[in-house]
Every structure is written in C-alpha cells, then in structure tokens.
Amino acid sequence: MDETIVAISTPAGEGGIGIVRLSGKKALSIADKIFVPKDKGRPSRFKTYTVHYGHIVKKDEIIDEVILTVMRAPKSYTREDVVEINCHGGIIAIRKVLDLVLDSGARLALPGEFTKRAFINGRIDLAQAEAVLDVIRSKTESSARVALGQLEGGLSGKIRRLSRQLVDVLGEMEARIDFSEEDIEFQPQQKNLKALTKVSDGLSRLIEGAWKGMILKEGIMCVICGKPNVGKSSLMNVLLRRNRVIVTPIPGTTRDAIEEEINLKGIPVRLVDTAGISAAKNIVEKYGIKKSRSYIKTADLILFMIDLGRRWSKRDMAILSGIKGKNFMVIANKSDLAEKLNTDRIKKITGKDEIIKVSLLRKKNLEKLEEAILRKIWHGEIPHPEGAFVTNLRHKKDLEGALLCVKKAMKSISGEKGAFPEIAASLLKGAVSFLGSVLGDEVEPDILERIFSKFCVGK
C-alpha cells in the first residue's frame, strides 16, 4: 500500500486515446519528473480535479502530447493521489509512457489493484468492489442497471441495516449474560424474537430473489432440440435476427452444436442450436448427437421443437423422454401447413398446458414466442431490474449462513426448556460475521485475492 502503482487502463491496440493511471504517494512527484505543461507549473502544485495540456518528456525527448488529470487524496477512486495521463492510443506511444513512469519509481499494478485499494481505504465495501467488475462485464442494459445499483450501495445498505438489527439483539443477549445476577429488568424475549423475525424475513427475501439477480447478471443457457428438419436452425436465425446457421430442406444439415449469445429483452441468453437427434448414420452424426445430449443435460431452458406438418413419432417420444424433469417448453413449427398433429394429445403427452405454434418460414407468432420464453425463464413473474439484487454466489452462501444462524438463535430463545442467551449470542455473532463477509468487514485474505484476480490490470 506504500508503493505507487501504474497500469494502462484502456484496451490494447489502436484507439483515439490510451490512459496510463497512477495511484499512490509518489503519483504527483513522478508526474513532476515526466510532464511538462504548456501553461507552466508542476503537477504537485495543481489543484485537484484539474486537467492540463502538455508533453511527456524523457530528458529532452518528447515522448507524447498528452492531457494530464490530477485527483488528490482522499477524493479519488482509490482515496490516494491519482494521476491519469491521456496519451494517443496505440501500442508504441502508450507503452513508452508506461515504461517511463516505471523507471521514475512506480511499479506495475496487479489485476484489480486500483479497486482493491479503494476497498482497503474504505471508499467502497467488498460487495461494491465486486459490482465494479459486474458493471464492466455487463452484457445487457438490465444487467448494467443491476450492477450499478449494487455499486451505488443498494445491496450493501440492506445488509448493513439487517446487521445493525442483529447487533442490537446481540447486545441485549450479552447484557443478560453479563448481568444475569443483577436486579436489572431486560426487554421481553418476545421483542427480541420479533426483531429477529424481521431480520429472518429480510434475509429470506434476498436469498429467494437471488436467482433473479443471477439471471439478470449471467443470463441462461437455452438449448434448441428436436428431431432433424423441424426448424431448429431456422429458430436460431430468427432469434438472432440474422442468418447465422445454414438452413436447407435436407434433414441433418446441422452436424454440430452452434452457440451464439442474444439479448432477449434484457436477459443475456446463450442460445445453442443442436444437431437433430436421430439414429446416427456415421461417426460425424454420432458425435454431433452426443454433443447435443451433453448440452441438454446442462441447459437452463430447453426449446423442444416439433413439426406440425408431420405426425408424432417414436423419435419425438425418445427426445421427450430425454428431457423429462428438465425445464422445457414445446414449440410447434410449420403452422402454415396442414396440421397432422393433435396438439391436445401432445399437451397430455408432454404435460404442458401451452404449445407455442409458429411459422418460422412466414415469421408468424414470433412475438408470442419470445414472450413465452421470457415467462418460462421468469416462472411467470418478470422482475424490474431496479432495487437490490443478490447476483453473486458467494453473497448468497453467506446470506444463507446468516439466516441459518438467526433461525437457530430464535429456537434457543423460544425453546420449550427455556431461553439460552449464551447460545443465542454465539449464533448471532456468527450471523453478523456472515454478513460482514459479504461487505468485506470480515473476509479471508485468500478470498480477497481470488476476487480481485478476476479484474483486468488497470481497474
């Protein structure tokens, strides 16, 4: 933390601007050595939040024409002195500036070290620090809004309120223990139970809503399956809104699984078009079908396609038996043809109340199809991407640990054989510790390293 760090904060390659970022005690003195401003002066005397035009110079050689920004501690991203040098984009110019900064006394930053310093210096908590990475990696507007909500402290605020409520009850429990022999009147245990019930309900709501947050952040894997020539590749192209997959009247055109990512009304969807499942005629088809089945096993949602222009067959039945127990919906293609399928009978066979009829050739019912997919993903309830969402598996596990401790503490208070404040206090300490882990108040160093190692260098 005493060292001044530096990194390139923009992607490698050609660009209009490339940014070299410094943070630490020597950031301004290093800038003094290498920056010659057009309006004279020295960076160490510049006011905070000011921008200056000049040149990066090595001895008498001009390295680049730049704009330099000064942000003094503690009002900076890291709460340290920060200098950002806006160079011309491109590998050579920005690399020469970086090398000069390193030669002047800085060291290369580790992945995520700027954000790690922001966390260690108390500008943000650990949940907010993790949200920085989520903002960078956001794939849709909805996932970006959820990440920004967490970065602004939406989730952290809820967890801190729950933690404070636990600490209030914990203090009461410890007072009962410390002054058990004194003539002191404590608040009724029923009041403690009421407070813990509120905390339990709050934790439960966060945990129960975690799957929504994770879908908004990570999205889902959606696999299209069915027998050959039912329109799987056509569906892929329609959802992608471009001709990504070759479509022909010849069954078995798709020999391998094809993956693409789409934004389905705010949800990142990893769409997989699989080879038609049938009796393999050669080794290529055999491997294609094997791969299709492996995708089906790990799919979050399966789009099971059938052909309204052909009768229900043993092959359809075999595919259906392979997806039983999975989250799937039935799409009946070729509604523009004379129907040879009894859809009421198919509903009974598949156990589905709804079969979505479409004509991919005529592009009929596509809006209804997308809405049906969304309902299936959200189990009928489409959430608004505002508010506090748990989007991280680590957070969810810690919240579950806290909830378990709270429920056990409630049992120890309201037990048939009397209240046990010592046990309740111990359990409540555990719950507070779990919540502290989410926020970074109590976190193991190896977990910290693992979190920030996922960041890019320069953030």
Secondary structure, DSSP 4 states (H G I P E B T S, - for coil): --S-EEEE-S-SSS-SEEEEEEESTTHHHHHHHHEEETT---GGGSPTTEEEEEEEEETTEEEEEEEEEEE-TTSSSSSS-EEEEEEESSHHHHHHHHHHHHHTT-EEPPTTHHHHHHHHTTSS-HHHHHHHHHHHH--SHHHHHHHHHHHTTHHHHHHHHHHHHHHHHHHHHHHHHHTTTS--PPPPHHHHHHHHHHHHHHHHHHHHTHHHHHHHHH-EEEEEE-STTSSHHHHHHHHHTS--S---SSTT---S-EEEEEEETTEEEEEEEPPPPS---SHHHHHHHHHHHHHHHH-SEEEEEEETTS---HHHHHHHHHHTTS-EEEEEE-TTSPP-S-HHHHHHHHT-S-EEE-BTTTTBSHHHHHHHHHHHHTTT----S-S-----HHHHHHHHHHHHHHHHHHHHHS-TT---HHHHHHHHHHHHHHHHHHHTSS--HHHHHHHHTTSPTT-
